[in-house]
Amino acid sequence: MSALDRLLGNWEVTMHHSAVPEPITGRQRYERVLDGAFVLQHWTYDHPEFPDAMALMSDDRYHHFDVRGITRVFELEVDEAGWSMIRLDEDFSQRSTARFRGPDAMESTGEVSHDNGATWQQDFTMTYRRTHHPSGPHTAAHADWAWRSTVSASAPIV
């Protein structure tokens, strides 16, 4: 079992971003794919400035893809306490750290750098609340239906 398994399930998220005055809500889903070799993360936010995206995660890499066609690769460290990741680039570097706050909650912070990581500025903070765990009382079919409903219609997960 990998420390990534602690992420599995559906999460409601609230982000406070430096570029937007109001909180931004959204949903994330983490699931094992390719015979369990990777964790696939899907997310959507209820704000037009924040694109839907997905990421493929291993124990040491985070591969990000979004609807704008942007791809990024981060170095990832994950353990039972949480995770951290970083991507250094001359013009636009990013790093973030998350910590578990019990079995169904996380808090994270993200920072950006425009000088290859010499200086950092806060970009966002996020809180996560798990709404479904794969070993919970719901069936996989129910979780899949609920996820598609929220993404396509922004309806609450039933």
C-alpha positions, 0 to 999 in steps of 0.5 A, spaced: 500 500 500 502 506 498 501 513 501 497 515 495 492 511 497 490 515 503 488 520 497 483 515 494 475 518 494 471 524 492 473 531 495 470 537 496 475 543 496 475 550 497 480 555 495 482 562 497 487 564 491 491 570 490 488 573 484 480 572 486 477 575 492 472 570 493 473 563 495 473 558 489 469 551 490 470 545 486 471 537 487 476 533 486 476 525 485 482 520 486 482 513 483 487 508 482 488 506 474 492 502 470 492 496 475 493 500 481 500 503 478 498 510 478 493 515 482 489 519 477 486 525 480 480 529 476 478 536 478 473 541 476 472 548 480 466 553 480 469 559 477 471 560 469 478 562 470 480 556 473 480 550 468 478 543 469 484 538 469 487 531 471 493 529 474 497 522 474 501 521 480 506 516 482 510 515 488 515 521 486 512 524 480 505 528 479 504 529 471 498 535 470 494 536 464 488 541 463 483 543 458 488 549 455 493 543 453 498 545 458 502 540 461 507 540 467 511 535 471 512 536 478 517 532 483 512 529 488 513 526 495 508 523 499 507 520 506 502 518 511 502 526 514 501 529 507 504 531 500 509 536 497 511 537 490 515 542 486 516 544 479 522 549 478 522 553 471 526 559 470 519 564 468 514 560 472 515 555 478 510 552 483 510 548 489 505 546 494 504 542 501 498 539 504 497 536 510 492 531 512 487 533 518 484 527 520 482 521 515 477 526 511 480 533 511 486 536 508 489 543 508 494 545 503 498 551 501 501 553 494 506 558 492 509 561 485 516 563 483 518 567 477 526 567 478 527 559 478 525 558 486 530 564 489 524 567 492 516 565 493 510 568 493 503 565 496 499 563 491 493 559 494 490 556 500 485 550 500 481 546 504 479 539 502 473 535 505 472 527 503 465 526 501 466 519 499 471 514 500 472 507 496 471 503 502 465 507 504 458 505 504 457 507 497 458 503 491 463 504 485 457 505 480 454 510 485 460 514 486 461 514 478 454 517 477 455 522 483 461 525 480 459 525 473 453 529 475 457 534 479 462 535 473 456 536 468 451 540 472 454 542 478 449 538 482 450 536 489 453 529 490 447 525 493 
